[in-house]
């Protein structure tokens, strides 16, 4: 993809200088240095749906008016007035946005002060999102919630069949299929009784910017959708201690993050009880999404099998640590 051609689409002085960023698992993300300042270029690879992008931008515009103590991306209009540009290349068409650079660095996952601040920022974000109505509740441009496990990706219309094709040991494959069936049986009841709202859906350390103990920006609202309120916290708790699971060092991180979150939001007992099941659900949604990217030619097969193994490892961790996990969540929620 010839990024230099993008200089003609925005009314910013050139020349532009592009540099790679560590961020960008699902999309191409580059830093742009221009005589007028620093920006972030984002080229979407998961979809080419302008309606979906307008949905995302509607949410960002509303959040920027919510007086949050941190920034969210602010897409700059192109010379035609749109908040995105269409790019055509040998790979096909893609959509791109340009936003001013938000200062800050990615947090350190084992820094407890930063984990607490990130938890507090998530609660404030969720409070703001709860006050927003979907631009169109029936719009097809909205991503699926985590609970729509059977429709995680359009290229994976039959998740069990896709799991059966994975190059895994038979026992691992059977465990995945059994857990998938179990989740499908639990989802309707859980989604029927727990509160739902707009949610970020991908609140991991790679989507947070910080300066010391202060959150300066929350990024990547691509997957924002209506979902369970508790899902945002569940996703965060699956990412922050990911390198420490099974070591015993995960507990201080989990506790710190929840204590920050609980300064502004307190979950119900039903929501807390659902977290272990939602932990698994998040892992299986991630696996099916990665399967779809593999079928798009955007991810290697090894990335898919890694997600499958991670799902099984998360189940093993929950089996051995579920009681302590629930005890830690409850104590942290009450002693914020």
C-alpha positions as CSV (number, residue, x, y, z in Angstrom):
1,X,0.0,0.0,0.0
2,X,1.5,3.4,-1.0
3,X,0.9,5.6,2.0
4,X,2.4,8.6,0.4
5,X,-0.7,9.0,-1.8
6,X,-2.7,9.8,1.4
7,X,-1.0,13.2,1.6
8,X,-3.4,14.4,-1.1
9,X,-6.5,13.5,0.9
10,X,-6.1,15.7,3.9
11,X,-5.4,19.5,4.0
12,X,-2.2,19.1,5.9
13,X,1.2,20.4,4.8
14,X,3.8,17.9,3.6
15,X,6.0,16.2,3.3
16,X,4.7,13.5,5.6
17,X,7.1,11.1,7.4
18,X,5.7,7.7,8.4
19,X,6.9,5.5,11.2
20,X,5.7,2.2,12.5
21,X,4.0,1.8,15.9
22,X,3.8,-1.3,18.1
23,X,0.0,-0.9,18.1
24,X,-2.2,-2.4,15.4
25,X,-2.9,-6.1,15.6
26,X,-6.1,-5.8,13.5
27,X,-5.3,-2.8,11.4
28,X,-2.3,-1.0,9.9
29,X,-1.4,1.9,12.2
30,X,1.3,4.5,11.5
31,X,2.6,7.7,13.1
32,X,2.6,10.6,10.7
33,X,5.0,13.6,11.3
34,X,4.0,16.7,9.3
35,X,5.2,20.3,9.5
36,X,1.9,21.0,11.2
37,X,2.2,18.3,14.0
38,X,2.0,14.6,14.8
39,X,-0.9,12.4,13.8
40,X,-2.0,8.7,13.8
41,X,-3.0,7.1,10.5
42,X,-5.2,4.1,10.8
43,X,-6.0,1.9,7.8
44,X,-8.8,-0.6,8.6
45,X,-8.4,-4.2,7.5
46,X,-11.3,-5.8,9.3
47,X,-14.0,-4.1,7.2
48,X,-14.7,-1.6,4.4
49,X,-18.1,-0.5,5.7
50,X,-18.4,3.3,5.8
51,X,-21.6,2.9,7.8
52,X,-19.7,1.1,10.5
53,X,-17.1,3.8,10.5
54,X,-19.7,6.6,10.8
55,X,-21.2,4.6,13.8
56,X,-17.8,4.6,15.5
57,X,-17.3,8.4,14.8
58,X,-20.7,9.2,16.2
59,X,-19.6,7.6,19.4
60,X,-16.3,9.4,19.5
61,X,-17.9,12.8,18.9
62,X,-20.3,12.2,21.8
63,X,-17.5,11.1,24.1
64,X,-15.5,14.2,23.3
65,X,-18.4,16.2,24.5
66,X,-18.6,14.2,27.8
67,X,-15.8,16.0,29.6
68,X,-13.8,12.9,30.3
69,X,-10.4,13.4,32.0
70,X,-8.7,11.7,29.0
71,X,-8.8,12.0,25.3
72,X,-10.3,9.8,22.6
73,X,-9.3,9.8,18.9
74,X,-10.7,12.8,17.0
75,X,-10.8,12.0,13.2
76,X,-9.8,14.9,11.0
77,X,-12.0,15.6,7.9
78,X,-10.5,15.0,4.5
79,X,-10.5,17.8,1.9
80,X,-14.0,16.5,0.9
81,X,-15.3,16.9,4.4
82,X,-15.5,13.1,5.2
83,X,-14.0,11.8,8.4
84,X,-12.3,8.9,6.5
85,X,-10.6,8.3,3.1
86,X,-11.0,5.5,0.7
87,X,-7.8,3.9,-0.4
88,X,-7.5,1.6,-3.4
89,X,-4.4,-0.6,-3.9
90,X,-3.4,-4.0,-5.2
91,X,-4.9,-5.5,-2.0
92,X,-8.3,-3.9,-2.7
93,X,-10.2,-1.0,-1.1
94,X,-9.6,0.1,2.5
95,X,-10.8,2.9,4.7
96,X,-8.4,5.2,6.5
97,X,-8.6,7.8,9.3
98,X,-6.2,10.5,10.5
99,X,-6.3,11.7,14.1
100,X,-4.1,14.0,16.1
101,X,-1.5,12.1,18.2
102,X,-2.6,11.7,21.8
103,X,0.5,12.0,24.1
104,X,1.4,9.1,26.3
105,X,2.9,5.6,26.4
106,X,1.4,2.2,26.8
107,X,1.0,1.2,30.5
108,X,3.1,-1.5,32.1
109,X,0.8,-4.4,32.8
110,X,2.3,-5.2,36.2
111,X,2.4,-1.5,37.4
112,X,-0.3,-1.5,40.1
113,X,-0.6,2.3,40.2
114,X,-1.2,2.3,36.4
115,X,-3.6,-0.6,36.7
116,X,-5.7,1.2,39.3
117,X,-5.8,4.4,37.1
118,X,-6.8,2.4,34.1
119,X,-9.6,0.7,36.0
120,X,-10.9,4.1,37.1
121,X,-10.7,5.4,33.5
122,X,-12.7,2.4,32.3
123,X,-15.5,3.0,34.8
124,X,-15.7,6.7,33.7
125,X,-15.8,5.6,30.1
126,X,-18.6,3.1,30.8
127,X,-20.6,5.7,32.6
128,X,-20.4,8.0,29.6
129,X,-21.2,5.2,27.2
130,X,-24.2,4.2,29.3
131,X,-25.7,7.6,28.7
132,X,-25.5,7.3,25.0
133,X,-28.2,5.8,22.8
134,X,-27.2,3.7,19.8
135,X,-27.4,5.9,16.6
136,X,-29.7,3.1,15.2
137,X,-30.4,0.2,17.5
138,X,-31.1,-2.0,14.5
139,X,-28.2,-0.9,12.3
140,X,-26.3,-3.7,10.6
141,X,-23.2,-1.6,10.9
142,X,-22.9,-2.4,14.6
143,X,-20.4,-5.1,15.5
144,X,-21.8,-8.2,17.3
145,X,-21.7,-8.3,21.0
146,X,-19.5,-10.9,22.7
147,X,-22.7,-12.8,23.3
148,X,-23.4,-13.3,19.6
149,X,-20.9,-16.2,19.6
150,X,-22.4,-17.9,16.5
151,X,-21.9,-14.7,14.4
152,X,-18.4,-13.5,15.5
153,X,-17.2,-13.3,11.9
154,X,-19.0,-13.4,8.5
155,X,-16.4,-15.8,7.2
156,X,-17.0,-18.3,10.0
157,X,-20.7,-19.1,9.7
158,X,-20.3,-22.4,11.4
159,X,-17.9,-22.1,14.3
160,X,-18.0,-25.7,15.4
161,X,-17.2,-26.9,11.9
162,X,-14.3,-24.4,11.8
163,X,-13.0,-25.7,15.1
164,X,-13.1,-29.3,13.9
165,X,-10.7,-28.3,11.0
166,X,-8.1,-26.8,13.3
167,X,-4.7,-28.7,13.4
168,X,-5.0,-29.6,17.1
169,X,-4.8,-32.8,19.1
170,X,-8.1,-34.6,19.2
171,X,-8.6,-34.1,23.0
172,X,-8.0,-30.3,22.6
173,X,-10.4,-30.1,19.7
174,X,-13.1,-32.0,21.7
175,X,-12.6,-29.7,24.7
176,X,-13.1,-26.6,22.6
177,X,-16.3,-28.0,21.0
178,X,-17.7,-29.0,24.4
179,X,-17.0,-25.6,25.9
180,X,-18.4,-23.9,22.8
181,X,-21.7,-25.8,23.3
182,X,-21.7,-25.0,27.0
183,X,-21.3,-21.3,26.3
184,X,-24.1,-21.3,23.7
185,X,-26.4,-22.9,26.3
186,X,-25.5,-20.2,28.9
187,X,-25.6,-17.1,26.8
188,X,-29.4,-16.5,26.5
189,X,-30.0,-16.6,30.2
190,X,-27.0,-14.4,31.1
191,X,-27.8,-11.8,28.5
192,X,-31.5,-11.8,29.5
193,X,-30.8,-10.8,33.1
194,X,-27.7,-8.6,33.2
195,X,-27.7,-4.8,32.3
196,X,-26.6,-3.9,28.8
197,X,-25.2,-0.7,27.3
198,X,-22.7,0.6,24.8
199,X,-19.3,-0.9,25.6
200,X,-15.7,-0.3,24.4
201,X,-15.2,-4.1,24.0
202,X,-11.4,-4.1,23.7
203,X,-10.0,-2.3,26.7
204,X,-6.6,-3.8,26.8
205,X,-3.2,-2.1,27.6
206,X,-2.4,-1.6,23.9
207,X,-5.5,0.7,23.6
208,X,-4.6,2.9,26.6
209,X,-2.1,5.7,26.8
210,X,-0.7,7.0,30.1
211,X,1.8,9.5,31.5
212,X,3.0,8.0,34.7
213,X,-0.1,7.2,36.8
214,X,-2.5,9.3,34.6
215,X,-4.5,8.0,31.7
216,X,-4.2,10.4,28.8
217,X,-6.1,8.5,26.1
218,X,-8.3,5.6,25.3
219,X,-8.0,4.3,21.7
220,X,-9.6,1.9,19.2
221,X,-13.4,2.1,19.4
222,X,-13.6,-0.2,16.3
223,X,-15.5,-2.9,18.2
224,X,-17.7,-0.7,20.3
225,X,-21.2,-2.2,20.5
226,X,-24.1,-2.8,22.8
227,X,-23.2,-5.5,25.2
228,X,-23.3,-6.5,28.9
229,X,-22.0,-3.7,31.2
230,X,-19.7,-6.2,32.9
231,X,-18.0,-7.3,29.6
232,X,-15.7,-4.3,29.5
233,X,-14.3,-5.1,32.9
234,X,-14.1,-8.8,32.0
235,X,-12.1,-8.0,28.8
236,X,-9.7,-5.7,30.8
237,X,-9.1,-8.4,33.4
238,X,-8.3,-10.9,30.7
239,X,-5.6,-8.6,29.2
240,X,-3.9,-6.8,32.1
241,X,-2.5,-9.9,34.0
242,X,-2.1,-12.0,30.9
243,X,1.6,-12.7,31.4
244,X,1.1,-13.5,35.1
245,X,-1.7,-16.1,34.9
246,X,-0.8,-19.1,36.9
247,X,2.2,-17.5,38.7
248,X,0.4,-16.0,41.7
249,X,1.4,-12.5,40.5
250,X,-2.0,-12.0,38.7
251,X,-3.9,-11.3,42.0
252,X,-2.4,-7.9,42.9
253,X,-3.0,-6.7,39.3
254,X,-6.6,-7.9,39.2
255,X,-7.2,-6.4,42.6
256,X,-5.7,-3.0,41.7
257,X,-7.6,-2.7,38.4
258,X,-11.0,-3.5,40.1
259,X,-10.3,-1.1,43.0
260,X,-9.9,1.7,40.5
261,X,-13.0,0.7,38.6
262,X,-15.1,0.4,41.8
263,X,-14.3,4.1,42.7
264,X,-17.1,4.9,40.2
265,X,-19.0,1.8,39.4
266,X,-20.1,-1.1,41.5
267,X,-21.2,-4.4,39.8
268,X,-24.2,-6.4,41.0
269,X,-23.7,-9.8,42.5
270,X,-25.3,-11.3,39.3
271,X,-22.7,-9.5,37.2
272,X,-19.8,-10.7,39.4
273,X,-21.1,-14.3,39.3
274,X,-21.1,-14.1,35.5
275,X,-17.4,-13.1,35.1
276,X,-15.9,-16.6,34.9
277,X,-18.3,-17.6,32.2
278,X,-17.7,-14.3,30.4
279,X,-14.0,-14.9,30.7
280,X,-14.4,-18.0,28.6
281,X,-16.8,-16.3,26.2
282,X,-14.3,-13.6,25.5
283,X,-11.6,-16.2,24.7
284,X,-13.8,-18.1,22.3
285,X,-15.0,-14.9,20.6
286,X,-11.3,-14.0,20.1
287,X,-10.6,-17.4,18.6
288,X,-13.5,-17.2,16.1
289,X,-12.5,-13.7,15.2
290,X,-9.0,-14.8,14.5
291,X,-10.3,-17.7,12.4
292,X,-12.1,-15.2,10.3
293,X,-9.0,-13.1,9.8
294,X,-7.2,-16.2,8.8
295,X,-9.8,-16.9,6.2
296,X,-9.4,-13.3,5.0
297,X,-5.7,-13.9,4.6
298,X,-4.9,-11.3,7.4
299,X,-3.6,-13.7,10.1
300,X,-1.5,-16.8,10.0
301,X,-2.8,-20.2,11.0
302,X,-0.4,-20.1,14.0
303,X,-2.3,-17.1,15.4
304,X,-5.5,-19.1,15.3
305,X,-4.0,-22.1,17.1
306,X,-2.4,-19.8,19.6
307,X,-5.9,-18.4,20.4
308,X,-7.3,-22.0,20.7
309,X,-4.5,-22.9,23.1
310,X,-5.1,-19.7,25.1
311,X,-8.8,-20.5,25.4
312,X,-7.9,-23.9,26.9
313,X,-5.3,-22.4,29.2
314,X,-7.8,-19.9,30.5
315,X,-10.2,-22.7,31.3
316,X,-7.5,-24.5,33.1
317,X,-6.7,-21.4,35.1
318,X,-10.4,-20.9,36.0
319,X,-10.7,-24.5,37.1
320,X,-7.8,-24.2,39.5
321,X,-8.4,-20.6,40.6
322,X,-12.0,-19.8,40.2
323,X,-12.8,-19.5,43.9
324,X,-9.9,-17.2,44.6
325,X,-10.8,-15.2,41.5
326,X,-14.3,-14.6,42.7
327,X,-13.1,-13.8,46.2
328,X,-10.6,-11.3,44.8
329,X,-13.2,-9.6,42.6
330,X,-15.7,-9.3,45.5
331,X,-13.1,-8.0,48.0
332,X,-11.7,-5.5,45.5
333,X,-15.2,-4.2,44.6
334,X,-16.0,-3.6,48.2
335,X,-12.7,-2.1,49.3
336,X,-12.0,0.4,46.7
